[in-house]
Amino acid sequence: TSRPTPRMTTTDRVAPGGDAGTANAPTKDARLRARIAELAALGRANDVDGFVAKFVPKDCEVEDVVEFTRSLREDGERWELLRSEIDAINAGAPRARLIAGDEMKRAEFRFEMPRRDGEDLVINREVAFVNYAEDGEPSDWRAEG
């Protein structure tokens, strides 16, 4: 979910800077960083189906996944915004911070929402990822439902 939040503070943990082509998400978990980089790459490739398959929570109803996929295909602005938000998290500091979570089962990031040309308003958003893997399974980080 998204909601306006206070501006990022110096107490937020910072990751090294990077660009959307590298895995610099502000987390110590290499598998979460890799999942975020994978989502960024799928977004750059305009692969809606591949992105949704790796992004939506595992417990999401099939009908909801179909509707979400349809909405991204039909609303280019929504798809572009989601892709740019994942890119912001993937790039790390200064735009994205890890603000909560143990980074083993959950990680919550705060980032500045991408702005359109001429916009002065800064909106901070938050997104959480949850590791849906059961004991002994490989990590399966997805958006929190």
C-alpha positions as CSV (number, residue, x, y, z in Angstrom):
1,T,0.0,0.0,0.0
2,S,1.1,3.6,-0.4
3,R,0.5,6.6,1.8
4,P,2.2,10.0,2.2
5,T,4.9,9.8,4.8
6,P,7.3,12.2,6.5
7,R,10.4,13.0,4.5
8,M,13.3,10.6,4.9
9,T,15.5,11.2,7.8
10,T,19.1,10.7,8.5
11,T,18.2,7.8,10.8
12,D,17.0,5.7,7.8
13,R,19.6,3.1,6.8
14,V,21.3,4.0,3.6
15,A,22.6,1.7,0.8
16,P,25.4,2.8,-1.6
17,G,24.1,4.6,-4.6
18,G,23.7,2.9,-8.0
19,D,21.6,2.9,-11.1
20,A,18.6,1.0,-12.2
21,G,20.8,-1.5,-14.0
22,T,22.5,-2.8,-10.9
23,A,21.3,-4.4,-7.6
24,N,21.9,-1.7,-5.0
25,A,18.6,-2.0,-3.1
26,P,19.1,-0.9,0.5
27,T,19.1,-4.3,2.1
28,K,21.8,-6.7,3.4
29,D,19.9,-9.7,2.0
30,A,21.5,-10.7,-1.4
31,R,18.4,-12.6,-2.5
32,L,16.0,-9.7,-1.8
33,R,18.4,-7.4,-3.7
34,A,18.5,-9.9,-6.6
35,R,14.6,-10.1,-6.6
36,I,14.3,-6.3,-6.7
37,A,16.9,-6.1,-9.5
38,E,15.0,-8.9,-11.4
39,L,11.8,-6.9,-11.1
40,A,13.6,-3.7,-12.4
41,A,14.9,-5.7,-15.4
42,L,11.5,-7.2,-16.1
43,G,10.0,-3.6,-16.0
44,R,12.7,-2.2,-18.3
45,A,11.9,-5.1,-20.7
46,N,8.2,-4.2,-20.5
47,D,7.4,-7.8,-19.4
48,V,4.1,-7.3,-17.5
49,D,3.4,-11.0,-17.1
50,G,7.0,-11.8,-15.9
51,F,6.9,-8.8,-13.5
52,V,3.5,-9.8,-12.0
53,A,4.5,-13.4,-11.6
54,K,7.5,-12.4,-9.4
55,F,5.8,-9.4,-7.7
56,V,2.4,-10.4,-6.4
57,P,2.0,-12.1,-3.1
58,K,1.8,-15.9,-3.2
59,D,-1.5,-15.9,-1.4
60,C,-3.1,-13.6,-4.0
61,E,-6.3,-14.9,-5.6
62,V,-6.0,-15.8,-9.3
63,E,-8.8,-13.4,-10.1
64,D,-6.9,-10.6,-8.4
65,V,-3.7,-11.4,-10.2
66,V,-5.5,-11.4,-13.6
67,E,-7.1,-8.0,-12.7
68,F,-3.8,-6.5,-11.6
69,T,-2.1,-7.7,-14.8
70,R,-5.0,-6.3,-16.9
71,S,-4.8,-2.9,-15.1
72,L,-1.1,-2.6,-15.7
73,R,-1.6,-3.4,-19.4
74,E,-4.4,-1.0,-19.9
75,D,-3.1,1.9,-17.7
76,G,0.3,2.7,-19.1
77,E,0.8,5.5,-16.6
78,R,0.2,3.1,-13.7
79,W,2.7,0.6,-15.2
80,E,5.3,3.3,-15.7
81,L,4.9,4.5,-12.2
82,L,5.3,1.0,-10.7
83,R,8.4,0.4,-12.8
84,S,9.9,3.7,-11.8
85,E,9.2,2.9,-8.1
86,I,11.0,-0.4,-8.3
87,D,13.9,1.3,-10.1
88,A,14.1,3.8,-7.3
89,I,14.3,1.0,-4.7
90,N,16.8,-0.9,-6.8
91,A,19.1,2.1,-7.2
92,G,19.3,2.6,-3.4
93,A,20.4,5.8,-1.8
94,P,19.7,8.6,-1.8
95,R,16.2,7.9,-3.0
96,A,15.5,4.7,-1.1
97,R,15.9,3.6,2.5
98,L,15.2,0.4,4.4
99,I,13.1,1.5,7.3
100,A,11.7,-1.6,8.9
101,G,11.9,-5.4,9.0
102,D,14.4,-8.1,9.9
103,E,15.5,-8.6,6.2
104,M,14.9,-12.3,6.7
105,K,11.1,-12.5,6.5
106,R,10.1,-8.9,5.8
107,A,11.7,-5.6,4.6
108,E,10.0,-2.2,4.2
109,F,11.4,0.5,2.1
110,R,10.7,4.2,1.9
111,F,11.4,6.0,-1.3
112,E,10.7,9.3,-3.1
113,M,8.0,8.8,-5.6
114,P,9.3,9.7,-9.1
115,R,8.3,13.3,-10.0
116,R,7.1,14.6,-13.3
117,D,8.9,17.5,-14.9
118,G,8.1,20.7,-13.2
119,E,6.7,19.1,-10.0
120,D,8.0,20.5,-6.8
121,L,5.9,18.3,-4.4
122,V,7.9,15.4,-2.9
123,I,5.8,12.4,-2.0
124,N,7.4,9.6,0.0
125,R,6.0,6.1,-0.5
126,E,6.6,2.8,1.3
127,V,6.5,-0.7,0.0
128,A,7.1,-3.9,1.9
129,F,8.5,-7.2,0.6
130,V,7.9,-10.5,2.4
131,N,9.8,-13.7,2.0
132,Y,7.1,-16.3,1.3
133,A,9.6,-19.3,1.4
134,E,8.9,-22.0,3.9
135,D,11.7,-23.6,6.0
136,G,14.2,-25.2,3.7
137,E,12.9,-23.5,0.5
138,P,14.9,-20.9,-1.4
139,S,13.9,-17.3,-0.7
140,D,10.8,-16.0,-2.5
141,W,10.6,-12.3,-1.9
142,R,7.4,-10.6,-3.1
143,A,5.3,-7.5,-2.4
144,E,3.4,-7.7,0.8
145,G,-0.3,-8.3,0.2
